[in-house]
Amino acid sequence: MELRDRMTGDGDERPSWGRRGMAGGGLSQAEQECKQRIFRQLVKVMDLTLLSTLDEREARQQVQQVCESLINRETLPFNASVRQRIVAELQDEVLGLGPLETLLADKTVSDILVNGTTPIYVERRGKLEQTALRFDSDQHLMTIIDRIVSGVGRRIDESSPMVDARLKDGSRVNAVIPPLAIDGPMLSIRRFAVDRLSAEDLVEYGSISAVTAQLLEKVVKARLNVLVSGGTGAGKTTLLNVLSGFIPHDERIVTIEDSAELQLQQPHVGRLETRPPNIEGKGEVSQRDLVRNSLRMRPDRIIVGEVRGGEAFDMLQAMNTGHDGSLTTIHANTPRDALTRVENMVAMSGYQIPPQALRAQIASAIDVVVQVERQEDGVRRLVSVQEVNGQEGEIITMSEIFRFEREGVNEEGRVIGCYVATGVVPGFYDHLKRRGLDPGLEVFQGGGQRPWN
């Protein structure tokens, strides 16, 4: 991972490094003390702020040369392997993200969770585990947080103690500092998938059945509007990425996100990202501003990473006024809750719309709701596909097409069950046929089952 971050602070700043256990090189106490001494000498002999003017390779070479010279001058009784680890960690501190670098290089880590100076936690394969890594001090952690957020033109301080940002590889970052974080700064990193997952990958992992994946491909190609619903960490963005891969390459796509992380492969993609207010409280650009502006950009498809406020109203307007085939996600525990949340978010836009009229608009705009869930075995699964039928009175009616029927848990703790077609033929079946995307009636009559054990 290439990092070209700027060193914050000055030579009087407390040395910033993390305590690494075996996973991070296994430096002993004596070796840690040596690294601290070398760091103090390093900031005296080098102007670290000038390193940002160099490319990554040259900057690392310069730091390496100075560190090796300082180590040799100390005539320390360390072998070559230990010296290399000390130099590598000092390079991470000066040019990278300190103790986070080891975890960011580990492809099995999907989330990194930092709570002050306590040991860092990670998620691997859906399970949380404690590492041997930690930050040396709150100041050390603040230095790394500031390095991350300043790299994307954002800020964090007492007047703005929460921030969303991203790393250069696209990983999503959230940071909260005192006074909101009582026990010290908190940092959460949702890793960016280096290898983009395909529908075939999700089938292999047991996250979706092959038949359901094929149906969703036809749904996207037929330009139906899809809402992906699920809880935190349920895999909404991953599924949204997979669905977006079904969009034909001759269409213009505009994506709108708080922190850009979608990995679209089409050639004609415009990516928009929100902007927080500056230190004077001005200059904010919200998702709602971007959704409204995107309508003037001649998009064939609009993809909103996640609706969470008044932009839900503008998204519905877009879906109802010719921008078919739009995709978005929402935090909700069930498909029914997802529609209720959309209704509540529209109220946040400030428009006073009668509930019945609003529900009619929602029922007209959204065609399919896909529910995903992270289950106790750590696997993220698609658990329900439902069609929005329309409105009866004041109720939006829905029909479930596929669902995951769980049967229990095996000896290894893995959830077992199967994907089942409910037998309901969706109303959009004729729409698929007219577009030459007929999946066959047998798909909805039981052909969609696939067991997992």
C-alpha positions in Angstrom: 0.0 0.0 0.0 1.4 3.3 -1.0 1.2 6.2 1.4 2.3 9.7 0.8 1.2 11.2 4.0 2.6 14.4 5.6 4.3 14.2 9.0 2.3 16.3 11.5 3.8 17.9 14.5 7.4 19.0 15.0 10.6 17.7 16.5 9.5 18.3 20.0 6.5 16.0 19.7 6.5 12.9 21.8 7.8 10.0 19.8 5.0 8.1 18.2 5.1 4.3 17.8 3.1 1.3 18.7 3.9 -1.6 20.9 4.1 -4.6 18.7 3.8 -8.2 19.8 4.7 -11.2 17.8 2.2 -10.3 15.0 4.1 -7.1 14.5 7.7 -8.2 14.6 8.1 -9.2 18.3 10.4 -6.4 19.4 11.6 -6.8 23.0 11.6 -4.1 25.6 15.3 -3.3 24.9 14.6 -3.2 21.2 11.6 -0.9 21.8 13.8 1.4 23.8 16.3 1.5 21.0 13.6 2.4 18.6 12.5 5.3 20.8 16.1 6.6 21.0 16.6 6.3 17.2 13.3 8.1 16.6 14.3 11.0 18.9 17.5 11.3 17.0 15.7 11.0 13.6 13.5 14.0 14.2 16.5 16.1 15.1 18.6 15.3 12.0 15.8 15.2 9.4 13.2 17.7 8.3 10.3 15.2 8.2 7.9 17.7 6.7 10.0 17.8 3.5 9.5 14.1 3.0 6.0 14.8 1.7 7.6 16.4 -1.4 9.3 13.1 -2.3 7.7 10.0 -3.9 7.1 7.1 -1.6 10.0 5.0 -2.7 12.6 7.9 -2.4 11.2 9.0 1.0 11.4 5.5 2.4 15.0 5.1 1.1 16.0 8.3 2.8 14.5 7.3 6.1 16.1 3.9 5.9 19.5 5.3 5.2 19.4 7.7 8.2 18.0 5.1 10.5 20.6 2.6 9.6 23.3 5.2 10.1 21.9 6.1 13.6 21.7 2.4 14.6 25.3 1.7 13.5 26.4 4.7 15.5 24.9 3.2 18.6 26.8 0.0 18.1 23.8 -2.0 19.4 24.1 -5.8 20.0 21.2 -6.6 17.6 21.3 -9.0 14.6 20.4 -7.9 11.1 16.9 -9.2 11.3 16.1 -7.1 14.4 17.7 -4.0 12.9 15.5 -4.4 9.7 12.4 -4.7 11.9 13.3 -1.5 13.8 13.9 0.4 10.5 10.7 -0.9 9.0 8.6 0.2 12.1 10.3 3.7 12.0 9.4 4.0 8.3 5.8 3.2 9.2 5.8 5.8 11.9 7.2 8.6 9.8 5.6 7.8 6.4 2.7 5.5 7.2 0.1 4.8 9.9 2.3 3.4 12.6 1.1 0.1 14.2 -1.9 0.1 11.7 0.5 -0.7 8.8 0.9 -4.4 9.9 -2.9 -4.8 10.0 -3.5 -3.0 6.7 -1.1 -5.4 5.0 -3.1 -8.4 6.3 -5.7 -9.3 3.7 -7.6 -11.4 6.3 -8.5 -8.3 8.3 -11.8 -6.7 7.4 -12.2 -4.2 10.2 -9.7 -2.5 12.5 -11.0 -1.0 15.8 -9.0 1.2 18.0 -10.1 2.4 21.5 -7.5 4.7 22.8 -4.3 3.0 23.9 -5.9 -0.3 24.7 -5.0 -3.3 22.5 -6.3 -3.0 18.9 -9.1 -5.3 17.8 -9.7 -6.6 14.4 -12.4 -8.6 12.6 -11.3 -11.7 10.7 -13.9 -13.9 8.9 -16.7 -12.2 10.8 -15.2 -12.7 14.2 -13.6 -10.0 16.5 -10.2 -10.8 18.0 -7.7 -8.8 20.1 -4.2 -8.2 18.7 -0.9 -7.6 20.4 -0.7 -4.1 18.8 -1.5 -0.8 20.5 -0.8 2.9 20.3 1.8 4.3 22.7 -0.3 7.3 23.7 -3.4 9.3 22.9 -1.1 11.8 21.2 0.3 9.1 19.0 -3.2 8.0 18.0 -4.2 11.6 17.4 -1.2 12.1 15.1 -2.2 9.1 13.0 -5.9 10.2 12.9 -4.9 13.7 11.8 -2.6 12.3 9.1 -5.5 10.2 7.7 -8.2 13.0 7.7 -5.9 15.7 6.4 -4.9 13.5 3.5 -8.5 13.8 2.2 -9.0 17.5 3.0 -10.9 17.0 6.2 -10.2 18.1 9.8 -10.9 16.9 13.3 -10.6 18.9 16.5 -12.6 19.9 19.5 -15.0 21.9 17.4 -15.5 19.1 15.0 -14.8 15.9 17.0 -16.2 13.3 14.5 -15.1 12.7 11.0 -15.6 10.2 8.1 -12.6 9.8 5.8 -10.9 7.1 3.7 -7.5 5.8 3.2 -5.7 5.9 -0.2 -6.7 2.3 -0.9 -10.4 3.3 -0.4 -10.8 1.8 3.1 -13.5 3.7 5.1 -12.4 5.5 8.3 -14.4 6.9 11.2 -12.8 8.8 14.0 -14.2 10.3 17.2 -12.0 12.2 19.7 -12.5 13.8 23.1 -14.7 15.3 24.5 -17.1 12.9 22.7 -14.8 9.9 23.2 -14.4 9.8 27.0 -11.5 7.3 27.3 -9.4 8.6 24.4 -9.6 8.9 20.6 -11.5 6.1 18.8 -10.7 4.9 15.3 -12.7 2.5 13.1 -11.5 1.3 9.7 -13.6 -0.8 7.4 -11.1 -2.4 5.0 -11.4 -1.9 1.3 -11.5 -5.2 -0.5 -8.3 -5.3 -2.6 -9.8 -8.1 -4.8 -13.2 -7.1 -6.0 -15.7 -9.9 -5.1 -18.0 -11.3 -7.9 -21.4 -12.9 -7.7 -19.6 -16.3 -8.1 -17.4 -15.5 -5.1 -20.6 -14.8 -3.0 -22.1 -18.1 -4.2 -18.9 -20.0 -3.2 -18.9 -18.4 0.2 -22.5 -19.3 0.8 -23.7 -15.7 1.0 -26.2 -16.1 -1.9 -27.5 -18.9 -4.0 -26.6 -19.2 -7.7 -30.2 -18.9 -8.8 -30.8 -15.8 -6.7 -27.7 -14.2 -8.0 -28.8 -14.9 -11.6 -32.2 -13.4 -10.9 -30.7 -10.2 -9.4 -28.4 -9.9 -12.5 -31.5 -9.9 -14.6 -33.3 -7.4 -12.3 -30.4 -5.0 -12.6 -30.1 -5.4 -16.4 -33.9 -4.8 -16.6 -33.4 -1.4 -14.9 -35.5 -2.1 -11.8 -34.8 0.1 -8.8 -33.1 -1.9 -6.0 -32.8 -1.1 -2.3 -30.2 -3.1 -0.4 -31.1 -3.3 3.3 -29.1 -4.6 6.3 -27.4 -3.8 9.6 -24.0 -2.4 10.2 -21.3 -4.7 8.7 -23.9 -6.9 7.1 -22.3 -6.6 3.6 -24.5 -4.0 2.0 -21.7 -2.2 0.2 -20.2 -5.5 -1.0 -23.5 -6.6 -2.5 -24.0 -3.2 -4.0 -20.7 -3.5 -5.7 -21.7 -6.9 -7.1 -25.0 -5.6 -8.3 -23.4 -2.6 -10.0 -21.2 -5.1 -11.9 -24.3 -6.2 -13.8 -24.9 -2.7 -15.3 -24.0 -2.7 -19.0 -20.8 -1.0 -20.0 -22.5 1.4 -22.4 -24.4 3.3 -19.7 -23.4 6.4 -17.8 -23.3 5.9 -14.0 -23.0 8.6 -11.3 -22.1 7.4 -7.8 -22.7 9.5 -4.7 -21.1 8.6 -1.3 -20.0 10.1 1.9 -16.6 8.4 1.6 -16.0 6.9 -1.9 -15.5 3.2 -1.7 -17.6 1.7 -4.5 -15.5 -0.2 -7.1 -17.3 0.1 -10.4 -15.6 -1.4 -13.4 -17.6 0.3 -16.1 -15.7 2.8 -18.3 -18.2 5.7 -17.9 -18.5 6.4 -14.2 -18.7 9.8 -12.4 -17.8 9.6 -8.7 -19.1 12.3 -6.3 -18.2 12.6 -2.7 -19.7 14.8 0.0 -17.7 17.6 1.7 -18.0 18.6 5.4 -18.1 22.3 6.4 -14.8 24.2 6.8 -13.6 25.7 10.1 -16.0 28.6 9.6 -18.9 26.2 9.2 -19.3 27.0 5.5 -18.8 25.1 2.3 -20.6 21.9 3.2 -21.8 19.8 0.3 -24.3 17.1 1.4 -25.5 13.9 -0.3 -28.7 15.7 -1.0 -26.9 18.4 -2.9 -25.1 15.8 -4.9 -28.2 13.8 -5.7 -29.9 16.9 -7.0 -26.9 18.0 -9.0 -26.5 14.5 -10.4 -29.8 14.8 -12.2 -28.2 17.5 -14.4 -25.4 15.2 -15.3 -27.4 13.1 -17.7 -26.9 9.8 -15.8 -28.4 6.5 -17.0 -28.0 5.2 -13.4 -27.6 6.8 -10.1 -26.0 4.8 -7.2 -26.1 6.3 -3.7 -23.8 4.5 -1.4 -26.3 4.8 1.5 -29.4 7.0 2.0 -29.4 8.4 5.6 -31.3 11.7 5.4 -33.2 14.1 3.2 -31.5 12.8 0.1 -34.0 10.0 0.2 -36.7 12.3 -1.2 -34.5 13.4 -4.1 -33.6 9.7 -4.7 -37.3 8.8 -4.9 -37.9 11.7 -7.3 -35.0 10.5 -9.5 -36.4 6.9 -9.5 -39.8 8.2 -10.5 -38.7 10.5 -13.2 -36.8 8.4 -15.7 -33.7 7.3 -13.8 -34.7 3.6 -13.7 -32.2 1.0 -12.5 -30.9 3.1 -9.6 -29.3 1.3 -6.6 -28.8 2.3 -3.0 -28.4 0.9 0.5 -30.1 1.6 3.8 -29.6 0.6 7.5 -32.6 -1.6 8.4 -33.2 -5.0 10.0 -36.1 -6.1 7.7 -37.4 -5.1 4.2 -40.5 -3.7 5.8 -38.3 -1.6 8.2 -36.3 -0.4 5.2 -39.4 1.2 3.6 -40.4 2.7 6.9 -36.9 4.2 7.3 -37.2 5.7 3.8 -40.5 7.3 4.8 -38.9 8.8 7.9 -36.0 10.1 6.0 -38.2 11.9 3.5 -39.7 13.7 6.4 -36.2 15.0 7.2 -36.1 16.8 3.8 -38.6 19.3 5.2 -41.3 18.6 2.7 -44.8 18.1 4.2 -46.2 15.2 2.2 -49.3 13.4 3.3 -48.4 9.8 4.5 -50.6 8.1 1.9 -49.1 10.1 -1.0 -45.6 9.5 0.3 -46.1 5.8 0.5 -47.6 5.7 -3.0 -44.4 7.4 -4.2 -42.2 4.9 -2.4 -44.2 2.0 -3.8 -43.8 3.4 -7.3 -40.1 4.2 -7.0 -38.7 1.0 -5.4 -39.1 -2.3 -7.1 -37.0 -4.7 -5.1 -35.7 -4.8 -1.6 -32.8 -7.2 -0.8 -32.1 -7.9 2.8 -28.6 -9.0 4.0 -27.5 -10.1 7.4 -24.3 -10.9 9.2 -25.1 -14.1 11.2 -23.4 -15.5 14.3 -20.9 -17.7 12.3 -19.5 -14.5 10.8 -20.9 -15.1 7.3 -22.8 -12.3 5.6 -25.8 -13.7 3.9 -28.6 -12.5 1.7 -31.6 -13.6 3.7 -34.6 -12.2 1.7 -35.5 -10.9 -1.7 -38.8 -9.0 -1.8 -40.8 -7.2 -4.5 -42.7 -4.0 -3.7 -46.1 -4.7 -5.2 -47.8 -1.4 -4.6 -50.2 0.2 -2.1 -53.4 -1.0 -0.6 -55.0 1.7 1.4 -52.3 3.1 3.6 -50.1 0.0 3.5 -47.3 -0.7 1.1 -47.6 -4.4 0.0 -44.6 -6.6 -0.5 -44.1 -10.2 -1.7 -41.1 -12.4 -0.7 -39.6 -14.2 -3.7 -36.5 -15.9 -2.1 -35.5 -16.4 1.5 -32.8 -18.1 3.4 -34.3 -20.8 5.7 -32.0 -21.6 8.5 -32.1 -25.1 10.0 -29.6 -24.9 12.8 -25.9 -24.7 13.6 -23.4 -27.5 12.9 -20.6 -28.6 15.2 -18.2 -26.1 13.7 -20.6 -23.3 14.7 -21.6 -22.6 11.1 -25.2 -21.7 10.3 -26.8 -24.3 8.1 -29.9 -23.8 5.9 -31.0 -23.4 2.3 -32.1 -20.7 -0.1 -35.7 -21.3 -1.0 -38.0 -19.9 -3.7 -41.3 -19.1 -2.0 -43.4 -20.0 -5.1 -44.5 -16.4 -5.6 -44.1 -15.2 -9.2 -43.2 -11.5 -9.0 -45.1 -8.8 -10.8 -41.9 -7.8 -12.6 -41.7 -11.2 -14.3 -43.5 -9.9 -17.4 -41.1 -6.9 -17.5 -38.1 -9.3 -17.5 -39.6 -11.3 -20.4 -40.3 -8.2 -22.5 -36.6 -7.3 -22.1 -35.5 -10.7 -23.2 -34.4 -11.6 -19.6 -36.8 -14.4 -18.8 -35.4 -16.4 -15.9 -38.0 -19.1 -16.4 -41.0 -19.8 -14.2 -39.3 -22.8 -12.6 -36.9 -20.3 -10.8 -39.9 -19.0 -8.7 -41.4 -22.5 -8.2 -38.6 -24.1 -6.2 -35.7 -24.1 -8.6 -33.9 -21.6 -6.4 -33.0 -23.9 -3.5 -29.4 -24.5 -2.6 -28.4 -26.2 0.6 -25.4 -25.1 2.8 -23.9 -27.1 5.6 
